[in-house]
Amino acid sequence: MVTGGATGIGRAIALKLADKGASVMIADINEEAAEKTAAEVRDISGNSATFVTDVTNVAACEGLAQATIENLGSADFLVNNAGVAGSAGWQSRSHSTEEDWKQTYQVNVIGMSNVTSVFKPQMTKRRSGRIVNLASIAGREGRPSLAHYSASKAAVISLTQSTALELARFNITVNAICPGLLWTPMWEQVGDRYAHDNPAFKGMNPREVFDSMIAERIPMQKEQTPEDIADTVAFFVSDDAKNITGQALNVDGGFFMR
Amino acid sequence: MDFEGKTAVVTGGARGIGRGIALELAQRGSNVVIADMDGDAARDVVAEIKAGGTQSYFCETDVTQQWSTDDMVEVAIEEFGQLDVLVNNAGVGGAPGFTTRKVPTVEDWQATFDVNVFGIVNATQSVESYMVERGYGKIVNIASIAGRGGRPGFATYGASKAAAINVSQAWAYKLAPHGVNVNTVCPGLIWTPLWESIGEWRSSTDQQSSGLTPRQIFQRTVAESVPLGREQTVEDVGKAVAFLASDRARSITGQALNVDGGIRQN
């Protein structure tokens, strides 16, 4: 089960897990895109379903858990990928508003907790399960800009650790992945914002901001891809990682080393 | 398979975790050079790998000597035509006889740093120009969760493993623009010859552990400290190394991954 599985990183994760043989439930707020990705998954592994889900809505999450069991059986793996960087229009504001703080926490943190809660019973009952949470390198260290987003992703790492300790006795592992710089619709907005509020990027278009961040901050000197993240998710949910839990792994070309 | 046609060198590959790593890489298609001081144990691993269908070769290696790791790299390239993966696994808990000493001596500190830190530096220095020139290489260093935070009792080992993590980061930065990834695995509680000697050491120096066998001390430690409630295995470490050394981890560098059942979060 992949939240935010219709597009971007979530879609790459869904396709990768399908490639390894998994049936995939695509939970997304965008029904049309979810159906499209589900069709791609069916072409690969034969089985997929979708459920229109707003992770901030507990009733919708309960519906999702139920729909997963009905369509595909109990979930073996839960990938909490859905995330936002602010409330509508955040990228054109120079300062975070209260709405930005609320929206990032609602989706990135409370939404993750909602989804995890409704899938817990399926996993604890079977005494097995894998949960992978998508955080961000923004959660590894404070930054002068986008404090609300960084703080929400730091909370994701902390939530991952708490959940790992809570569920370890049920043989359920919980790990986080911190993606680095990926050219996604979200980063296009980040680039927009940086061009507005950081003099170093003045006059640049979002892609130029992105490229100059890579040149300055990524030791490997290249951007990361949804495929990179998907490969790491596939590792964490595999038997190879059965004794790894409570970890956050940066997939970031060396941006932050821990 | 991730390592079809590739060559790996595993230092300390004759026993314990190193042997587990060597066998795991071999199972995934790699030819493996076993770099170790213990020829008899190494030859057994070589035979086991060959029986599995890939090639293997023993190279007598003392990682504390630069000339010896130079030789190790040369031999690997000569034998198999290329070197793709270096796993710096060789490690010690102190100078010979450390299990009987309550307080580590200067020799214990020296031996621990000679092997656990300078061993990584030597082998990495031996291979880096080759990997940079080729624009491809994977280095995985074996540290320990003991390197994640200081603890009383085994400060020598913990400090050396913290240094190993730091050294990995330094080379990760240096080699990142050249297509070479450097990462670290931090094993948790694994029943190996090294842990057996740690158990002996606790049994002879720690009142709470006297009268217990090393294995009993190990099991008690697992029960007390592992959230997942079970010991980790050499296979677990082998599989984490295999991931980090594969192209699936192409965008991961400078990271240390705990394989410890949740003992320490990172």
Interface residues (C-beta under 8 A of the other chain):
Chain A: Q161 A164 L165 A168 R169 N171 T173 G180 P219 M220 Q221 K222 Q224 T225 D228 D231 T232 A234 F235 D240 A241 K242 N243 I244 T245 G246 Q247 A248 L249 N250 V251 D252 G253 G254 F256 M257 R258
Chain B: Q169 A172 Y173 A176 P177 G188 P227 L228 G229 R230 Q232 T233 D236 K239 A240 A242 F243 R248 A249 R250 S251 I252 T253 G254 Q255 A256 L257 N258 V259 D260 G261 G262 R264 Q265 N266
